[in-house]
Amino acid sequence: MESSSEWAIWSKSQIASCIAQYAPCFWCCRPEHLHSTDRENLLRLNLLCTVFALAQTGTGIFLIFVLFFMGGTSDAAVGEVTNEQESDNQIKRDFLAPNMWNLVGSTVLLGIIGFFVSAFGLYYRRSVRNVDILGSLRYYWFMVWIIPIELFFAITLFDYHRVTEVWVVHWWTTEEFTWFREQFCSEGTANGKCNGPELYIDQWCINQYNSTDCGAIQDNAQMYMMASSYIFFTINAVWALILTILLYLSHRLLENILTTPIIRESTSKNLPIWLILPIAGCIYTGATLMLSPTAIFFNVGIELKWIAVTYLVSAGTFFITAALGWGIANVPIMSAAHKRRQLFAVHLFICTVVLTIISVSAIFCASLIYSSTFLDLDLSSEEVSLIACKIDTADSCSGCNKDNDGTLSIPVCPEWSEDDVVKVICTQLKQSAILAAIFFIYALSALQFGFILRRHIKAYQIDYV
């Protein structure tokens, strides 16, 4: 076991060294004499991470600028919303609101993460160069925090369920899409023929332009935008994965520089801080899936509601684990009775982590199964329509407003097909499975740390004077 561990560390160090020596040659000259020490390799990986992070930040800024600051005015004949300002605010809230399926939000958040990666990387560069233990430890813990978040949003951008099609089709006539229509529509049609209502575009085209080519123009433009969007999101996903790998290699090099005893002592003292991310992540995800008006779990009823509840339960077990870890690390062993209490606390710590592993494993399996096959949900046409009304914040749905007697008009949201709703639900379940897998890794790491604590406490000798 020891030799395999050494081989794993050696392998990661060699990979990091290879990247540090040869990757920068793509945009700058490689120095003639490069010292292949972990510190020098880390400094060069730090520069690579900064470059990738700044590019990632630029992508997020680009999307924000295009969607929120380049919106024009749509053709008045198309607009059926009486309060344009309210509609505009609703769209902007949707792009920033927690809904766990819109890839634009993931891209913008990756841009924010990229800003912090570049800022912290440059700030702590001096600590690495001067072998400042305290500064290096802070940089180490920053990477421990940021790597799982970067990985999550990177994987979410791989649009396996093709939810981008739903976004493009139903958000097409909004003001936020003005710039996109100008790029993909035929010249002069962005706010005219290429901006027609989804259901009755042919009749609208005849009434407005005495023509029948509006549908073909709009379909062609949407097709090109979908293809471009898939390329855009996939490139960003690959870029974010490369940055994740670079951050992970930097993290391992910094671990080698700081040495295992220092890392172990820091982990024992900072375990509650380390577990803040899964605690906050479980609370946020559970609350989002249960309470957000655009969350599918809120609308499909009790059958899937238990996944959201299990997230909240996992947050509780993670919190208990963090509290027990803090107590174990900060209560000294002064007698045999103290040692027995510490061992009991460690056993309770391990049991709590095992419960956490069971709960996040259940979430992962259920989310993965449901996202792969949606047959078990068995939604009726009425449920599909009601869910579509909740998902849609672009005012593409018709019939969602209740009449004076409290009933909905018929048909409800014919613009959204069952396939559209299924894509959104499956995407949310895919994101849930990814999060559960990341939290599972956290729980396994905590379990490993618990067994290390147990071994150390059992071997602890008390000397009597």
Secondary structure, DSSP 4 states (H G I P E B T S, - for coil): -HHHHHHHHHHHHHHHHHHHHHGGGGTSPPPS-----HHHHHHHHHHHHHHHHHHHHHHHHHHHHHHHHS-----TTT---S-HHHHHHHHHHHHHS--S--HHHHHHHHHHHHHHHHHHHHHTHHHHHTT-HHHHHHHHHHHHHHHHHHHHHHHHTS-TT-THHHHHHHTTTSGGGHHHHHHHSPTT-TTTTTS--SSSHHHHHHHHHS-S-HHHHHHHHHHHHHHHHHHHHHHHHHHHHHHHHHHHHHHHHHHHHH-HHHHHHHHHHHHHHHTHHHHHHHHHHHHHHHH-TT-THHHH-HHHHHHHHHHHHHHHHHHHHHHHHHHHHHS---SHHHHHHHHHHHHHHHHHHHHHHHHHHHHHHHHHHHHH--GGG---HHHHHHHHHHH--SS---S-SB-TTSPBPSS--TTS-HHHHHHHHHHHHHHHHHHHHHHHHHHHHHHHHHHHHHHHHHH------
